[in-house]
């Protein structure tokens, strides 16, 4: 296992392939393993780096209060330790917020930016939805927690056609959810409450791709339209018949779109 000792605890990461670095940032309740289906495609021409930031996946050792900006500072330490001067940053949902914060603070280290089903602020809708996840997790009942969280995660088509995968996820959370997992989820949620960079987005002057889904109930398309309008010369792509979990619902279309953008940036 690969860990880096940082000011924010022991942070876990994995590297694959060679070439220009592509750094993937997790959404809430995701980990480095979430990106495993894309290793072969990304590592053909690029160095793929996946990271568990504070309270994510296998990382541990930081119990204090933190914000999205703290996560971006932790990312900076990881990239510096790995001698990554500049790379393509890819963030989904919560990871997309970290990606925005990182780019605004360390733009010289970002060659391109990809923001997937994310927002520039945590408004009432997002707060209410994630609060429902937190309340469900507080019961420490993994089956109940997964039923609450997963019902807003995917499109109707995906639920209908991939029932077995939903069952697998429910079993995963039944085993995973304990007091430690709940505490990490709560701290992650709290870290995003004051996030708001809408007024700063026009400072981003690098190639940016914004990906949205027609059936995203977590961060509806309007959030991505705000990003597209504020980030100069950004490109935007919409996936039909797809929910918030775009990388699971349409993995091949997603990675093809991403790599085309990265290789043309």
PASEBA-1860 file (N, C-alpha, C; in nm, 3 decimals):
! residues 265
1> XXXXXXXX> 0.083/-0.119/0.000/0.000/0.000/0.000/0.087/0.125/0.000 ~ 0.037/0.232/-0.064/0.114/0.354/-0.078/0.053/0.466/0.005 ~ 0.127/0.511/0.104/0.082/0.621/0.189/0.185/0.733/0.187 ~ 0.136/0.856/0.203/0.223/0.971/0.220/0.191/1.038/0.353 ~ 0.296/1.067/0.430/0.277/1.140/0.556/0.265/1.289/0.524 ~ 0.152/1.347/0.562/0.126/1.488/0.533/0.083/1.561/0.658 ~ 0.063/1.689/0.647/0.010/1.769/0.759/-0.133/1.729/0.792 ~ -0.193/1.648/0.705/-0.334/1.612/0.721/-0.352/1.461/0.740
9> XXXXXXXX> -0.250/1.399/0.796/-0.255/1.256/0.823/-0.188/1.172/0.715 ~ -0.209/1.043/0.724/-0.154/0.949/0.626/-0.254/0.936/0.512 ~ -0.215/0.988/0.396/-0.306/0.989/0.281/-0.268/0.880/0.182 ~ -0.368/0.803/0.142/-0.348/0.686/0.055/-0.361/0.728/-0.091 ~ -0.277/0.668/-0.176/-0.283/0.698/-0.319/-0.237/0.577/-0.399 ~ -0.268/0.579/-0.529/-0.219/0.476/-0.621/-0.178/0.545/-0.751 ~ -0.078/0.488/-0.818/-0.031/0.540/-0.946/-0.030/0.429/-1.049 ~ -0.065/0.464/-1.172/-0.063/0.367/-1.283/-0.013/0.438/-1.409
17> XXXXXXXX> 0.069/0.369/-1.488/0.109/0.420/-1.618/0.212/0.530/-1.614 ~ 0.242/0.583/-1.733/0.338/0.691/-1.749/0.281/0.796/-1.844 ~ 0.333/0.917/-1.833/0.288/1.025/-1.919/0.238/1.142/-1.837 ~ 0.166/1.233/-1.901/0.111/1.347/-1.829/0.017/1.298/-1.720 ~ 0.029/1.351/-1.598/-0.053/1.304/-1.486/-0.201/1.344/-1.501 ~ -0.288/1.250/-1.468/-0.431/1.277/-1.458/-0.471/1.240/-1.315 ~ -0.517/1.336/-1.240/-0.546/1.317/-1.097/-0.697/1.312/-1.077 ~ -0.746/1.202/-1.017/-0.889/1.182/-0.996/-0.925/1.207/-0.849
25> XXXXXXXX> -1.028/1.288/-0.828/-1.070/1.326/-0.693/-1.208/1.269/-0.662 ~ -1.218/1.202/-0.549/-1.339/1.127/-0.510/-1.457/1.215/-0.473 ~ -1.576/1.165/-0.502/-1.697/1.221/-0.447/-1.716/1.169/-0.306 ~ -1.818/1.217/-0.238/-1.848/1.172/-0.102/-1.880/1.023/-0.104 ~ -1.825/0.949/-0.008/-1.845/0.804/0.006/-1.774/0.724/-0.103 ~ -1.687/0.789/-0.181/-1.606/0.718/-0.280/-1.465/0.693/-0.226 ~ -1.386/0.617/-0.300/-1.246/0.590/-0.264/-1.166/0.569/-0.392 ~ -1.037/0.543/-0.376/-0.952/0.518/-0.493/-1.006/0.402/-0.576
33> XXXXXXXX> -1.065/0.303/-0.512/-1.117/0.187/-0.585/-1.230/0.224/-0.680 ~ -1.296/0.335/-0.655/-1.408/0.375/-0.740/-1.365/0.402/-0.885 ~ -1.236/0.434/-0.903/-1.186/0.467/-1.036/-1.121/0.348/-1.106 ~ -1.121/0.232/-1.043/-1.052/0.115/-1.097/-1.096/0.076/-1.239 ~ -1.224/0.089/-1.276/-1.264/0.050/-1.412/-1.194/0.128/-1.523 ~ -1.129/0.240/-1.488/-1.071/0.325/-1.591/-0.919/0.315/-1.601 ~ -0.860/0.229/-1.520/-0.714/0.220/-1.517/-0.656/0.188/-1.653 ~ -0.708/0.086/-1.719/-0.652/0.043/-1.847/-0.655/0.156/-1.950
41> XXXXXXXX> -0.768/0.223/-1.962/-0.782/0.328/-2.063/-0.693/0.448/-2.033 ~ -0.691/0.491/-1.908/-0.614/0.611/-1.873/-0.465/0.584/-1.880 ~ -0.422/0.469/-1.828/-0.279/0.438/-1.816/-0.212/0.405/-1.949 ~ -0.288/0.396/-2.057/-0.228/0.371/-2.188/-0.135/0.485/-2.229 ~ -0.177/0.608/-2.201/-0.100/0.723/-2.245/-0.068/0.822/-2.132 ~ -0.121/0.797/-2.014/-0.104/0.893/-1.905/-0.067/0.825/-1.774 ~ -0.012/0.904/-1.682/0.006/0.858/-1.546/-0.126/0.885/-1.473 ~ -0.190/0.782/-1.424/-0.316/0.795/-1.352/-0.288/0.795/-1.203
49> XXXXXXXX> -0.337/0.898/-1.134/-0.319/0.909/-0.989/-0.455/0.919/-0.922 ~ -0.481/0.828/-0.830/-0.606/0.833/-0.753/-0.568/0.851/-0.606 ~ -0.645/0.934/-0.537/-0.607/0.974/-0.401/-0.727/0.968/-0.308 ~ -0.706/0.914/-0.189/-0.803/0.927/-0.080/-0.759/1.047/0.004 ~ -0.833/1.155/-0.004/-0.801/1.273/0.076/-0.851/1.253/0.220 ~ -0.858/1.357/0.296/-0.894/1.348/0.438/-1.029/1.278/0.454 ~ -1.034/1.179/0.541/-1.155/1.103/0.574/-1.208/1.018/0.459 ~ -1.128/0.999/0.355/-1.172/0.916/0.244/-1.099/0.782/0.242
57> XXXXXXXX> -1.169/0.676/0.202/-1.108/0.547/0.178/-1.016/0.499/0.287 ~ -0.890/0.474/0.250/-0.792/0.417/0.341/-0.707/0.521/0.413 ~ -0.730/0.648/0.386/-0.652/0.752/0.454/-0.697/0.764/0.599 ~ -0.606/0.807/0.686/-0.638/0.815/0.829/-0.544/0.913/0.899 ~ -0.579/0.944/1.025/-0.486/1.018/1.109/-0.513/1.167/1.122 ~ -0.624/1.216/1.067/-0.655/1.358/1.084/-0.797/1.369/1.137 ~ -0.813/1.417/1.259/-0.944/1.421/1.323/-0.997/1.562/1.348 ~ -0.924/1.663/1.301/-0.966/1.800/1.327/-1.071/1.851/1.229
65> XXXXXXXX> -1.114/1.975/1.250/-1.207/2.038/1.158/-1.133/2.075/1.029 ~ -1.203/2.071/0.917/-1.141/2.110/0.792/-1.248/2.157/0.693 ~ -1.204/2.213/0.583/-1.293/2.267/0.481/-1.251/2.211/0.345 ~ -1.325/2.250/0.242/-1.287/2.212/0.106/-1.148/2.266/0.073 ~ -1.119/2.388/0.120/-0.987/2.446/0.095/-0.877/2.364/0.163 ~ -0.907/2.309/0.281/-0.811/2.222/0.349/-0.780/2.102/0.261 ~ -0.884/2.045/0.201/-0.865/1.930/0.112/-0.775/1.968/-0.006 ~ -0.794/2.088/-0.059/-0.710/2.130/-0.172/-0.565/2.148/-0.128
73> XXXXXXXX> -0.543/2.192/-0.005/-0.406/2.204/0.048/-0.344/2.066/0.069 ~ -0.426/1.971/0.113/-0.378/1.833/0.129/-0.339/1.776/-0.007 ~ -0.420/1.804/-0.108/-0.388/1.759/-0.244/-0.256/1.818/-0.291 ~ -0.236/1.944/-0.262/-0.109/2.010/-0.299/0.010/1.938/-0.236 ~ 0.000/1.900/-0.110/0.109/1.828/-0.044/0.135/1.693/-0.111 ~ 0.029/1.624/-0.148/0.044/1.494/-0.213/0.115/1.510/-0.347 ~ 0.071/1.605/-0.428/0.132/1.624/-0.560/0.277/1.669/-0.548 ~ 0.307/1.754/-0.452/0.445/1.796/-0.430/0.532/1.677/-0.391
81> XXXXXXXX> 0.480/1.592/-0.303/0.556/1.475/-0.259/0.581/1.377/-0.374 ~ 0.489/1.375/-0.469/0.502/1.286/-0.585/0.575/1.353/-0.701 ~ 0.625/1.474/-0.677/0.698/1.551/-0.779/0.613/1.577/-0.903 ~ 0.485/1.602/-0.882/0.395/1.636/-0.991/0.387/1.788/-1.001 ~ 0.449/1.845/-1.103/0.449/1.990/-1.118/0.318/2.043/-1.176 ~ 0.258/1.962/-1.265/0.137/2.007/-1.334/0.061/1.885/-1.384 ~ -0.071/1.890/-1.375/-0.148/1.774/-1.418/-0.290/1.812/-1.455 ~ -0.362/1.713/-1.508/-0.503/1.727/-1.541/-0.584/1.687/-1.417
89> XXXXXXXX> -0.667/1.776/-1.367/-0.745/1.750/-1.246/-0.887/1.713/-1.284 ~ -0.933/1.599/-1.231/-1.068/1.548/-1.259/-1.139/1.528/-1.125 ~ -1.251/1.597/-1.105/-1.323/1.583/-0.978/-1.471/1.561/-1.000 ~ -1.527/1.468/-0.927/-1.670/1.440/-0.935/-1.738/1.478/-0.804 ~ -1.850/1.548/-0.812/-1.932/1.584/-0.697/-1.848/1.658/-0.592 ~ -1.833/1.602/-0.471/-1.749/1.662/-0.367/-1.607/1.684/-0.420 ~ -1.556/1.587/-0.495/-1.423/1.601/-0.554/-1.415/1.714/-0.654 ~ -1.528/1.746/-0.717/-1.532/1.859/-0.808/-1.519/1.991/-0.735
97> XXXXXXXX> -1.571/1.996/-0.613/-1.554/2.116/-0.531/-1.408/2.132/-0.490 ~ -1.346/2.021/-0.452/-1.203/2.025/-0.419/-1.123/2.070/-0.541 ~ -1.161/2.020/-0.658/-1.091/2.055/-0.782/-1.101/2.205/-0.811 ~ -1.219/2.263/-0.787/-1.236/2.408/-0.807/-1.148/2.487/-0.710 ~ -1.152/2.446/-0.584/-1.072/2.515/-0.482/-0.923/2.505/-0.515 ~ -0.879/2.386/-0.552/-0.738/2.365/-0.584/-0.696/2.450/-0.704 ~ -0.780/2.452/-0.807/-0.747/2.528/-0.927/-0.739/2.677/-0.899 ~ -0.831/2.727/-0.820/-0.829/2.870/-0.787/-0.706/2.908/-0.704
105> XXXXXXXX> -0.659/2.816/-0.624/-0.547/2.846/-0.534/-0.412/2.811/-0.596 ~ -0.409/2.706/-0.680/-0.283/2.657/-0.736/-0.295/2.638/-0.887 ~ -0.341/2.739/-0.957/-0.372/2.725/-1.099/-0.251/2.688/-1.184 ~ -0.133/2.728/-1.139/-0.012/2.697/-1.214/0.017/2.547/-1.216 ~ -0.048/2.471/-1.129/-0.026/2.326/-1.124/-0.133/2.248/-1.202 ~ -0.225/2.320/-1.267/-0.336/2.255/-1.336/-0.327/2.280/-1.487 ~ -0.317/2.172/-1.564/-0.314/2.185/-1.710/-0.454/2.190/-1.767 ~ -0.543/2.108/-1.712/-0.684/2.114/-1.750/-0.768/2.075/-1.630
113> XXXXXXXX> -0.895/2.112/-1.636/-0.987/2.088/-1.526/-1.114/2.023/-1.579 ~ -1.154/1.911/-1.517/-1.279/1.845/-1.552/-1.366/1.837/-1.429 ~ -1.486/1.893/-1.439/-1.580/1.898/-1.326/-1.703/1.815/-1.362 ~ -1.730/1.712/-1.282/-1.837/1.617/-1.312/-1.947/1.625/-1.207 ~ -2.068/1.655/-1.250/-2.184/1.657/-1.161/-2.151/1.720/-1.025 ~ -2.112/1.845/-1.031/-2.069/1.915/-0.910/-2.130/2.055/-0.907 ~ -2.095/2.131/-0.805/-2.149/2.266/-0.790/-2.041/2.359/-0.734 ~ -2.066/2.489/-0.747/-1.973/2.589/-0.695/-2.010/2.634/-0.556
121> XXXXXXXX> -2.121/2.581/-0.504/-2.161/2.615/-0.367/-2.255/2.507/-0.314 ~ -2.271/2.506/-0.182/-2.362/2.411/-0.119/-2.490/2.485/-0.084 ~ -2.589/2.479/-0.173/-2.712/2.552/-0.148/-2.808/2.470/-0.062 ~ -2.929/2.522/-0.041/-3.027/2.456/0.046/-3.060/2.316/-0.002 ~ -3.076/2.300/-0.132/-3.109/2.168/-0.187/-3.003/2.065/-0.152 ~ -2.876/2.098/-0.177/-2.767/2.004/-0.150/-2.754/1.976/-0.001 ~ -2.763/2.079/0.079/-2.753/2.061/0.224/-2.863/1.969/0.276 ~ -2.984/1.989/0.229/-3.096/1.908/0.275/-3.079/1.763/0.235
129> XXXXXXXX> -3.035/1.740/0.112/-3.017/1.604/0.064/-2.908/1.530/0.141 ~ -2.792/1.595/0.156/-2.682/1.527/0.225/-2.712/1.512/0.374 ~ -2.787/1.608/0.430/-2.829/1.594/0.570/-2.913/1.468/0.588 ~ -2.994/1.435/0.489/-3.075/1.312/0.497/-2.984/1.190/0.497 ~ -2.872/1.195/0.423/-2.776/1.085/0.425/-2.711/1.073/0.562 ~ -2.673/1.188/0.619/-2.608/1.188/0.749/-2.702/1.132/0.856 ~ -2.827/1.175/0.856/-2.924/1.126/0.953/-2.944/0.976/0.939 ~ -2.944/0.927/0.815/-2.960/0.783/0.792/-2.837/0.707/0.840
137> XXXXXXXX> -2.717/0.764/0.815/-2.593/0.698/0.858/-2.582/0.694/1.010 ~ -2.639/0.794/1.076/-2.632/0.802/1.222/-2.698/0.681/1.289 ~ -2.791/0.618/1.221/-2.858/0.499/1.276/-2.764/0.379/1.282 ~ -2.653/0.387/1.205/-2.557/0.277/1.190/-2.622/0.152/1.131 ~ -2.733/0.172/1.063/-2.803/0.066/0.992/-2.765/0.078/0.844 ~ -2.672/-0.006/0.799/-2.620/0.005/0.664/-2.724/-0.013/0.556 ~ -2.820/-0.099/0.580/-2.924/-0.123/0.481/-3.013/0.001/0.465 ~ -3.049/0.061/0.578/-3.132/0.181/0.574/-3.055/0.297/0.512
145> XXXXXXXX> -2.929/0.314/0.551/-2.846/0.421/0.497/-2.835/0.409/0.345 ~ -2.807/0.290/0.297/-2.791/0.272/0.153/-2.921/0.298/0.079 ~ -3.035/0.261/0.139/-3.164/0.285/0.073/-3.192/0.434/0.059 ~ -3.149/0.512/0.159/-3.170/0.657/0.154/-3.075/0.722/0.054 ~ -2.948/0.685/0.058/-2.849/0.749/-0.028/-2.864/0.708/-0.174 ~ -2.882/0.580/-0.198/-2.881/0.531/-0.335/-3.003/0.573/-0.415 ~ -3.114/0.604/-0.347/-3.235/0.637/-0.422/-3.221/0.768/-0.501 ~ -3.124/0.852/-0.465/-3.104/0.978/-0.538/-2.979/0.973/-0.627
153> XXXXXXXX> -2.915/0.858/-0.634/-2.784/0.851/-0.698/-2.788/0.817/-0.847 ~ -2.887/0.740/-0.889/-2.887/0.689/-1.026/-3.016/0.722/-1.100 ~ -3.014/0.701/-1.231/-3.131/0.723/-1.313/-3.232/0.609/-1.295 ~ -3.355/0.632/-1.335/-3.458/0.529/-1.325/-3.421/0.407/-1.409 ~ -3.363/0.431/-1.525/-3.323/0.321/-1.613/-3.219/0.232/-1.546 ~ -3.123/0.296/-1.480/-3.016/0.218/-1.417/-3.071/0.130/-1.305 ~ -3.160/0.185/-1.225/-3.221/0.106/-1.118/-3.293/-0.015/-1.175 ~ -3.360/0.005/-1.285/-3.439/-0.102/-1.345/-3.351/-0.210/-1.406
161> XXXXXXXX> -3.243/-0.169/-1.472/-3.160/-0.263/-1.547/-3.044/-0.322/-1.467 ~ -3.010/-0.263/-1.352/-2.894/-0.309/-1.276/-2.929/-0.333/-1.129 ~ -3.038/-0.401/-1.108/-3.084/-0.427/-0.972/-2.979/-0.502/-0.890 ~ -2.909/-0.594/-0.954/-2.807/-0.673/-0.882/-2.693/-0.585/-0.829 ~ -2.656/-0.483/-0.906/-2.549/-0.393/-0.860/-2.595/-0.309/-0.741 ~ -2.722/-0.273/-0.741/-2.777/-0.198/-0.628/-2.773/-0.286/-0.503 ~ -2.807/-0.412/-0.519/-2.803/-0.506/-0.407/-2.661/-0.520/-0.354 ~ -2.563/-0.526/-0.445/-2.422/-0.537/-0.405/-2.380/-0.415/-0.323
169> XXXXXXXX> -2.423/-0.298/-0.365/-2.390/-0.176/-0.292/-2.455/-0.174/-0.154 ~ -2.576/-0.223/-0.146/-2.644/-0.230/-0.017/-2.570/-0.324/0.078 ~ -2.522/-0.435/0.025/-2.446/-0.530/0.107/-2.313/-0.468/0.152 ~ -2.253/-0.390/0.062/-2.127/-0.324/0.095/-2.145/-0.231/0.214 ~ -2.249/-0.147/0.210/-2.271/-0.052/0.318/-2.318/-0.120/0.447 ~ -2.384/-0.233/0.435/-2.422/-0.307/0.555/-2.298/-0.352/0.631 ~ -2.191/-0.383/0.559/-2.067/-0.425/0.622/-1.980/-0.306/0.663 ~ -1.987/-0.200/0.585/-1.896/-0.087/0.602/-1.939/0.010/0.711
177> XXXXXXXX> -2.068/0.034/0.724/-2.115/0.141/0.812/-2.097/0.107/0.959 ~ -2.012/0.187/1.024/-1.994/0.178/1.169/-1.973/0.319/1.221 ~ -1.943/0.333/1.349/-1.928/0.466/1.410/-1.816/0.545/1.343 ~ -1.706/0.480/1.312/-1.593/0.549/1.250/-1.631/0.600/1.111 ~ -1.701/0.518/1.033/-1.743/0.557/0.899/-1.840/0.676/0.909 ~ -1.932/0.669/1.004/-2.028/0.778/1.022/-1.957/0.908/1.058 ~ -1.860/0.901/1.150/-1.787/1.021/1.191/-1.715/1.085/1.072 ~ -1.655/1.001/0.987/-1.585/1.053/0.869/-1.683/1.117/0.772
185> XXXXXXXX> -1.797/1.053/0.752/-1.898/1.107/0.662/-1.950/1.241/0.713 ~ -1.971/1.251/0.844/-2.020/1.376/0.903/-1.917/1.488/0.885 ~ -1.789/1.457/0.910/-1.686/1.560/0.893/-1.675/1.604/0.747 ~ -1.688/1.509/0.656/-1.684/1.542/0.513/-1.798/1.634/0.476 ~ -1.917/1.601/0.523/-2.035/1.684/0.498/-2.014/1.825/0.553 ~ -1.970/1.834/0.676/-1.949/1.964/0.740/-1.844/2.049/0.666 ~ -1.747/1.980/0.605/-1.640/2.053/0.537/-1.690/2.128/0.415 ~ -1.805/2.088/0.362/-1.855/2.150/0.239/-1.961/2.257/0.262
193> XXXXXXXX> -2.006/2.273/0.386/-2.121/2.360/0.413/-2.098/2.507/0.375 ~ -1.977/2.556/0.395/-1.949/2.696/0.367/-1.882/2.717/0.231 ~ -1.878/2.612/0.150/-1.812/2.623/0.020/-1.893/2.710/-0.075 ~ -1.828/2.812/-0.131/-1.895/2.899/-0.228/-1.788/2.977/-0.304 ~ -1.765/2.937/-0.429/-1.663/3.005/-0.511/-1.724/3.064/-0.639 ~ -1.855/3.081/-0.640/-1.923/3.130/-0.760/-1.862/3.261/-0.810 ~ -1.832/3.352/-0.718/-1.780/3.483/-0.758/-1.635/3.478/-0.805 ~ -1.570/3.364/-0.786/-1.428/3.352/-0.823/-1.407/3.271/-0.951
201> XXXXXXXX> -1.511/3.206/-1.000/-1.495/3.115/-1.113/-1.440/3.182/-1.238 ~ -1.467/3.310/-1.256/-1.417/3.380/-1.376/-1.266/3.396/-1.374 ~ -1.202/3.361/-1.264/-1.056/3.367/-1.256/-0.991/3.244/-1.320 ~ -1.070/3.140/-1.342/-1.016/3.016/-1.400/-0.992/3.038/-1.549 ~ -0.866/3.028/-1.590/-0.828/3.058/-1.727/-0.759/2.938/-1.795 ~ -0.798/2.819/-1.759/-0.739/2.700/-1.818/-0.848/2.619/-1.887 ~ -0.813/2.527/-1.979/-0.914/2.444/-2.045/-1.000/2.371/-1.941 ~ -1.130/2.386/-1.951/-1.221/2.327/-1.853/-1.336/2.254/-1.922
209> XXXXXXXX> -1.360/2.133/-1.879/-1.473/2.054/-1.927/-1.570/2.034/-1.813 ~ -1.696/2.062/-1.837/-1.801/2.043/-1.738/-1.894/1.934/-1.788 ~ -1.914/1.831/-1.707/-1.999/1.719/-1.745/-2.121/1.717/-1.654 ~ -2.237/1.703/-1.715/-2.362/1.699/-1.640/-2.449/1.582/-1.688 ~ -2.547/1.546/-1.607/-2.639/1.437/-1.641/-2.782/1.488/-1.636 ~ -2.863/1.442/-1.729/-3.002/1.489/-1.735/-3.082/1.452/-1.610 ~ -3.049/1.337/-1.548/-3.127/1.290/-1.435/-3.047/1.294/-1.304 ~ -2.963/1.396/-1.292/-2.886/1.414/-1.168/-2.975/1.483/-1.065
217> XXXXXXXX> -3.014/1.410/-0.961/-3.100/1.467/-0.857/-3.019/1.523/-0.740 ~ -2.890/1.492/-0.735/-2.805/1.541/-0.626/-2.757/1.683/-0.659 ~ -2.694/1.699/-0.775/-2.654/1.831/-0.823/-2.716/1.850/-0.961 ~ -2.841/1.892/-0.968/-2.911/1.908/-1.096/-2.834/1.995/-1.195 ~ -2.873/1.983/-1.321/-2.800/2.045/-1.432/-2.778/2.195/-1.414 ~ -2.869/2.262/-1.345/-2.854/2.406/-1.324/-2.723/2.444/-1.258 ~ -2.673/2.358/-1.170/-2.547/2.385/-1.103/-2.431/2.385/-1.203 ~ -2.435/2.291/-1.297/-2.328/2.285/-1.397/-2.340/2.399/-1.498
225> XXXXXXXX> -2.464/2.441/-1.527/-2.482/2.556/-1.615/-2.420/2.682/-1.554 ~ -2.433/2.695/-1.422/-2.368/2.808/-1.353/-2.217/2.804/-1.372 ~ -2.159/2.685/-1.358/-2.015/2.670/-1.378/-1.977/2.708/-1.521 ~ -2.053/2.658/-1.616/-2.024/2.682/-1.758/-2.031/2.830/-1.792 ~ -2.129/2.899/-1.735/-2.146/3.041/-1.763/-2.035/3.126/-1.703 ~ -1.980/3.082/-1.589/-1.882/3.163/-1.518/-1.737/3.133/-1.558 ~ -1.710/3.010/-1.601/-1.572/2.974/-1.638/-1.551/3.004/-1.786 ~ -1.464/3.098/-1.815/-1.441/3.146/-1.951/-1.399/3.034/-2.045
233> XXXXXXXX> -1.465/3.024/-2.159/-1.432/2.928/-2.265/-1.443/2.782/-2.221 ~ -1.518/2.756/-2.116/-1.537/2.616/-2.074/-1.625/2.543/-2.173 ~ -1.608/2.411/-2.179/-1.691/2.325/-2.262/-1.784/2.246/-2.172 ~ -1.901/2.211/-2.225/-1.997/2.138/-2.143/-2.059/2.024/-2.223 ~ -2.067/1.908/-2.158/-2.130/1.792/-2.220/-2.237/1.736/-2.130 ~ -2.350/1.697/-2.190/-2.463/1.643/-2.113/-2.486/1.497/-2.150 ~ -2.496/1.413/-2.049/-2.524/1.272/-2.069/-2.673/1.246/-2.046 ~ -2.737/1.187/-2.145/-2.879/1.157/-2.134/-2.902/1.025/-2.062
241> XXXXXXXX> -3.022/1.009/-2.008/-3.061/0.884/-1.940/-2.958/0.843/-1.834 ~ -2.915/0.940/-1.755/-2.806/0.915/-1.661/-2.825/1.001/-1.537 ~ -2.786/0.947/-1.419/-2.800/1.020/-1.294/-2.667/1.070/-1.241 ~ -2.662/1.094/-1.110/-2.542/1.149/-1.047/-2.423/1.054/-1.059 ~ -2.450/0.924/-1.056/-2.342/0.825/-1.064/-2.301/0.796/-1.206 ~ -2.266/0.899/-1.278/-2.238/0.888/-1.420/-2.124/0.791/-1.453 ~ -2.022/0.786/-1.368/-1.907/0.701/-1.400/-1.942/0.553/-1.388 ~ -2.051/0.522/-1.319/-2.096/0.384/-1.308/-2.202/0.353/-1.413
249> XXXXXXXX> -2.285/0.451/-1.445/-2.393/0.428/-1.539/-2.345/0.422/-1.684 ~ -2.254/0.512/-1.719/-2.205/0.516/-1.857/-2.053/0.528/-1.858 ~ -1.985/0.424/-1.808/-1.839/0.432/-1.793/-1.763/0.451/-1.924 ~ -1.802/0.381/-2.029/-1.727/0.392/-2.154/-1.745/0.528/-2.220 ~ -1.868/0.578/-2.219/-1.893/0.710/-2.276/-1.820/0.817/-2.195 ~ -1.819/0.799/-2.063/-1.751/0.896/-1.977/-1.602/0.900/-2.005 ~ -1.536/0.785/-2.004/-1.390/0.786/-2.018/-1.348/0.828/-2.157 ~ -1.428/0.795/-2.257/-1.398/0.839/-2.394/-1.404/0.990/-2.403
257> XXXXXXXX> -1.508/1.049/-2.343/-1.524/1.196/-2.343/-1.409/1.263/-2.268 ~ -1.376/1.207/-2.152/-1.270/1.265/-2.070/-1.135/1.262/-2.141 ~ -1.097/1.147/-2.194/-0.965/1.134/-2.257/-0.954/1.217/-2.384 ~ -1.062/1.228/-2.458/-1.059/1.314/-2.577/-1.028/1.458/-2.536 ~ -1.095/1.504/-2.428/-1.071/1.640/-2.381/-0.928/1.657/-2.332 ~ -0.881/1.564/-2.251/-0.746/1.574/-2.195/-0.640/1.574/-2.304 ~ -0.654/1.485/-2.400/-0.552/1.473/-2.504/-0.555/1.587/-2.604 ~ -0.663/1.664/-2.604/-0.672/1.780/-2.694/-0.645/1.911/-2.621
265> X> -0.619/1.903/-2.490/-0.596/2.025/-2.411/-0.450/2.069/-2.416
END
